[in-house]
Amino acid sequence: MPTLPEPCLCLVTDRRLVPDGDLPSRIAQAVAGGVNLVQLREKDLAGGDLLVLASEIQDALSGSAPLIVNERVDVARSAGASGVQLGEAALPPAHARRVLGDGPIIGRSVHSVAGAIRAERDGADFLLVGTVFASASHPGEEPSGPDLIARVTSRCSIPVIGIGGINTGNAAEVVEAGASGVAVISAILAAPDPREAARLIKQTITQVYRPAVKEDLARRD
């Protein structure tokens, strides 16, 4: 069964935050600082351009961290990515599995306990849960707070990653609520030093991550 690195520090891409345009290099710096999962999420790119970018990122990573592609199962397969991240209304995980096979990891984005339970039942390997805190990538969306993380982890046994407005100052709250890690965008990509920004967040979540607690929460019903 595909596994997620834990504690997971996932970097979600947004090339608009990279002034010099060298997204692959900035990602590589972040991975050197502690990022251990990269999600390519550039929704405005056509399939061909997304494939080119995925290939460039793969070259920059050189196997140092897994790359997953948002939504585009075809691009993930063509680029040799490690998996896909599916939105709550996207292709069901079981259908993505038919295309990708048993090896790649399949994540599902959810915003409620009911959605999380459904995603696990449908075959997702992990859940991306949010929006936890106010986020520029989801303006106007009411943040759920870490409480949603706690409620999801109490009902689901697969890993849960918190997303939305997460930075060095609040990442620990998400993991303490039961998450197996956090997903970050601007706090790393827009930082003057992506490597140092990643190092600080990774250090923060590693200090509070307790697998035994996560397992205890997953057994509750």
N, C-alpha and C positions, 0 to 999 in steps of 0.2 A: 504493500500500500504506500502511495506517495506520502512523504513526510515534509513538515514545515520546520525550518530552523527555529530553535527556541533558546532563549528569548529572541523573538523576531523583531528586527528593525527593518521595516520595508520602506523603501524610497519610491514614491509615486511620482512619475515624471510630469513636468509641465515646462516645455521648452521656452515658453514666454518669459520664464524667470531667469533665463540664461542669456545675458546681454551679448556675449561674444558668439553665441550660437553653437558652441562646442559642448553640446549636452553629453555625449559619450565620455569626454574627459572629466566633466564635473561628476558624473555618476561614478567613474572609476575612483576619483578622490574620496567620495562618500563611502564607497565600499572599503577603501583602505582604512577609513575611520571606524568602521563597525557595521555598516549596512550589510545585511546578509540575505536580502531579497529585493529585487527591483521589479516594479510594475510599470510597464510602458503604457501610458495612458495619454494618447494624443488624439482626441476624438475627431478633430477636424482634418486629419490626414487621410488621403485616399489610400487604398490598400497597397498600391505599389510603393508609394513614398514611405508608408509605415514599415513595409518590409525592408526597405533600404536602411531606415533608421534602426530597426531591430537588429539587422546584421552588423551595423556599425557598433552598436552597443555590445553585442556579443563579442566582437573583436576586442573592444576596450576592456571587457570584463575578463576575458581569457579564462573562463571557468571559475573565477574567484567568488561569484555569487550567482544564484539562479535568476533567470529572467522570465517573467510571465507577461503576457500580452493582454491588455484589456479588450474584452469582447470578441476580438477577431481570431477565432479558432483557426481559420485558414492561414493567417499570417504567422500565428504561433507555430503551427506545424511546419510551414515552409522555412521559417527562420531557425528551426531546431530549438525553440524556446523550451523552458522547463514546464510550462503550463499556461493557463489562462485565468483571468479574473472576469467573472460574469456578473453583470448587473442583475438586480432583482427581477427585472422584466425581460432579461435576455434569454438566450438559448438555455434550456434546462441542463443541469450538470450531466445527467445521464446521456443526453444527446451529444454533448461535447466529448464525453468519454468514448463514445462509439467512433468518433473521428480521430481522437488523439491516442486511443489505446490506454493500457493500464498504467504506464509509467508516469506521464505528466501529472502535475498537481493542478487541481481545479478549485478555485476559490469562488465564493458567492458573496456579493454585497447585499446586506440586509439592514433594515431599519426598525425592526420590531422582533419581539420574541416569537410571534407566530411565523414570521418570515424566516427566522433562524431555524426553527424546528422543521419547517417545510424544506429548507435548503439541505439540512442534514439528511433528511429522509430521502431526498432526491439524489443524493450521492456526492455532495460537495465535500472536499477534503478539509477546507477551513472556511471561516466566515470573516468578512470584513464588515465591522459593525460601526455605525455612526449615523449622523454626525455627532461626535461626542462633545466637542466645544465649538464655539462660533468659528466659522471658517470662511476665508475669502473665496474659496472655490465653490462654496454653496451659500451665497449671500441670501439673507432673508430666511434661511432654514432654521427652525428652532432647535438648538442643541439639546441632545438627550441627557448629557452628563454621564459620568461613570456608572450611574445606577442601571442604565440599559445593559452595560457590559456585565454587571453582576447578575442581572435577571437572565440574560442569555446563557451565561456560563453555568447557571444553576440548572438549565434544562437541556443543554447540548454537551456532547462529549468530544466533539472535534475542536481543534484550536480556534480561538477567537482573537482577532486583531482589531484594535480600536483605531478609528480614523476620524479626522476632523479637528483642525485647530490645535494639533498636538505639538508641543515643544519641550524644551528641557525643563521648564517650570511645572508642567502638568503631566508629563509622561508617566511618572510614578503612580499617580492616582489611577490611571487606566489599568496598569498591571496589577496594582493592589486590589482592584475590583474583580480580578480573575482572568484578565486577558493574558494571552501567551506572547503578546508584543504589541507594537504600535506601528502605524503607517504614517509617514511624514512627507510633506511636500515642501512648502516654502521655508520651514525652519532649517532645512538642510540645503535645498537647491538655491535659495536666495541669500544664503549666508556668505559673508566675505571669505570664509574658509570652510568649505563643505566637509572636509576631512575632520576638522576639529569639532564642528557642529554635530556630526554623526558620532564622534567619539564621546561627547558629553551626554548625548541622549542614550547611547548604548550603555554607558556606565550607569546612568540613572536607572534604567529598567533592569539591568543585570543585578543591581544591588537589592531590588525588592522582589525579583521573580522567584517564586517558590512553586515548583511543579507539584509538590504534594498537595498544596492548597488548591491548585487548579483541579486536580483529580478528585479531591473531596467535594468541590462544588459541583463537578459534573455528575456525581452520583446522586445528588439531591433531586427530588421530584415533588 
